[in-house]
Amino acid sequence: MAAQLRDDPDSRASFAETALTLGGKSEDEAQRTGAIDKADDQVESLFAPQYQTVNSPVHRAVWDHALPVDLFASQPPQAPPDVERVMQQSLDVVRRHREAGTLLNQDQKISDAVLGDLASARYWGLLVDRQHRGSGAPFASFAAFLTRMAMVDPTVAGLASVHGCIGAVDPVRTFGNPEQKERFLPRLASGEKLSAFALTEPCAGSDLTALRTTAVRDRDDFVVNGEKLFITNVVPGRTIGLVSLIEGKPAVLIVDLPAEENEQFQLRRYGIWALKQTYNRGIVFNNFRVPAENLLTPPRGDGLTIAYHGLNLGRVALCANAAGTMRLMMASMIPWARFRKTYSATIATRELVRRRLGRLAGLIVACDALVEWCASLIDAGYRGEMECVVAKVFSSEAQKEAAIEFFMKTHGGRSFLRGHMFGDNVHEYLAPCIYEGEGEMLSMAFFKSLVKHHGTTYFEPIGKALFAAGIRKPNPLNPAHAWALKGAVWPYARWYIGQKLRMNSAPQLPHMPDALRMHAEFAADQFAAAPLEISGVMSKHQLALADRQCRMSELSQRLQDTIVIMCTALYAARKDDEVVRAAADVVCQDLTRKLTGKRPNDHYFRTVTRLGEAIADGAFKSIAGLHPDEIQMPYDP
């Protein structure tokens, strides 16, 4: 089967890809994973060579001899004045409705009045270009703004991401023809039409090749039949990007849903704990007609290419939202910690509570760093696949830890009362671990992207030589095997020897505080040691690597933690705020111990508790003025 995939030009599956997706699996699974690989290749081809994965910061940090430090550094985004006005007006809208108690409707969803007022503020057009009556905000400005909006209301911030990043805006903006852009984008920018993206189905989640919804051409229309599930921001009248099968291949139709349900279009309602303040529903299509002119036709690829493209924007948006949401947790923890007494002393004086505040600050600063870094890479033209996976995985796990280990435990039993911020939102805090791809699945995708070029360059020639010689189990001591592999093995041997003899040079780091420089140097050492370990894992497991999911995920996670250390250290080094620098030092220490297995020492405990003490006294400036709840709020019966 591996040979069949390699010999099929349509599969685009290299030996390395086969090793990571097949591993002796069935022909059906090989075909499905081959289709996903092909879609990934097609997305990659949309980017200029210098911005593709092999030239990305992460890929170069691992495989190049010199660490590209400049690619891990970013600058604070500067929103154009008119864009900043839109952002400020949008924040004012949400604050005004929150204070007036009109943020939610009778279903406890974000009300139409709020959505309409945000439309008047031009909130929904931030990512639409000016030519089509949007604001044309740089993505870095938009992502940083989402953190600010999440500090006012995380759901409203999330709706901007659904609409602009993974909804219909990005597919039309990126893949629409001029007529489609002119027809759809002005309405999406004005808020006349809000959007969603309909991809997931009852049988198609992480396996996007299991799609069953079909669209069959009938004269000037496509006739759609099938069911979608877990579609956020969908109600009658929305404009959605609909992924369906056309002649057996995934395709995307831009669909204006009817204003009311009918025999051809119904919504499937269900109880769902997360996403409680926005409509999340299934969609059932029964001979539903869509004009053929609504079909998006990417220059390369198919509907999966379109679906994959917007995911990176959504992953960065999740990280930005987490940075804002964790600030709300901190702003709730501090007044309670200063109010609640045990044995005649407030718990804000206790080491454990101070440690929680210090570590929470570290997680927030790391998320800020990842948002700024990833968004700036996207604006520069990079695909950013691996980088955005890091942002998504780290931020979702950070928000989970913050909610359970810091927020809940500080508030104690009150956390579970109705009306308490934790009790009412615990599912919102945990759900991002699943949104835009479950973390460990994404970690394996990260690993696959990282090793793809190395495997194609060095392992694929060996695999082809083995196949040509009919050798199933190579034995280097067998002269016939050695002769058959002599030409194919030499490039890898030369690379391997070069790695063994490699003299690691100190990275060219900018001026940094000593503690942060130490973290950056540690990360650089981790990067330098990675190639031999990664290549060794590939060599050891070969085609069985696909079955070694635990090994891939664990190695991937270590590399992701290394990336977070490097980004956070460089980010904080540019800041004049000593609290931000101290928070970065704390999170880098935490991640370093995770990588080395060392125990925390007394110096660390003094560092993190001093930071927590300062935060309890109001030193974390970015939460100034936040009052997300009352110290002893009235709880719902």
PETA-V386425 format. One line per field, one symbol per residue. phi: phi as a letter, one per 30 degrees, with the letter a starting at -180 (. if undefined). psi: psi as a letter, one per 40 degrees, with the letter a starting at -180 (. if undefined). Layout:
phi=???
psi=???
This chain:
phi=.edddddcdddhcdeddddcbchiddddddddddddeddddddeddceedcdedcdedddddcddcddeddccbbedcdeeddddeddddddedddddddicdccddicedddddddddddiedcecdddeciccidedddddddddddddcaddddddddedcccddddeddccddedddddcdeddddiebcbbbccdbecbbdcddcdbdcbcdbhcbcccbkbcbhcdicbejdcbcccbcchicdbccdbddddbdbdcbbcccadbddhdcbdbbcbccbhdcbedddddbddbibddedddddddddddddddddddddddddddddddddcdcbhibdddddeddddedddddddddddeddddddddddddjddieddddedddddddddddddddcdddddiddecddjdddedbedddceedcehjdeddddddeddddcedddddcddeddddddddiccbdbdddedddddcedddeedddddddddcdcdcddddddbeedddeddddddddddddedddddddddchddeddcdddddddeddddddddedddddddddcdddddddddeddddedddddcidddcdddddddddddddddcjddddceidbdacdbddcdd
psi=ddddddehdddfhidddddeecfeiiddddddddddddddddddeeiideeideeidddddddidhhgddeeiiihihhidddddddddddddddddddefediadefihidddddddddefdeedehiddffaefhiddddddddddddedhddddddddddddeaeddddddeiiddddddddddddeedhiiihgdiidehcdgeefiehihhhgbeihhhhahiifhhfhiieihihhhihhfeihihhhhhiidiiadehihhiihhdifdeihhiihhhgfhhhhdeehhgidiaadddddddedddddddddddddddddddddddddddedhihfeiieeeidddddddddddddddddddddddddddddeeidfddddddddddddddddddddddddddeadddeiheidddeeddddddeddifhiddddddddddddedddddddddddddddddefhdgiheehddddddedddddddddddddddehhhihigiihiidddddddddddddddeddddddddddddbeeddefdddddddddddddddddddddddddeiehddddddddddddddddddeeiiiidddddddddddddddefegdeehehgdiidgihii.
